[in-house]
Amino acid sequence: MNENVIKFRKPEPPKQPRKPNPQLRKLIAIAAVIAFFVGAWAYFQYVA
């Protein structure tokens, strides 16, 4: 019966991309710093 009625609906908001877990991000940053120092130590130990 209401086939000719236009129903206005709010558009669904776009989904935000998932951000990595803050704790995981912090862990990755700490691991990168440790890897940098280990690499620097190995370079000066064996190359320089």
Buried (B, 14 or more C-beta within 10 A) or exposed (E): EEEEEEEEEEEEEEEEEEEEEEEEEEEEEEEEEEEEEEEEEEEEEEEE
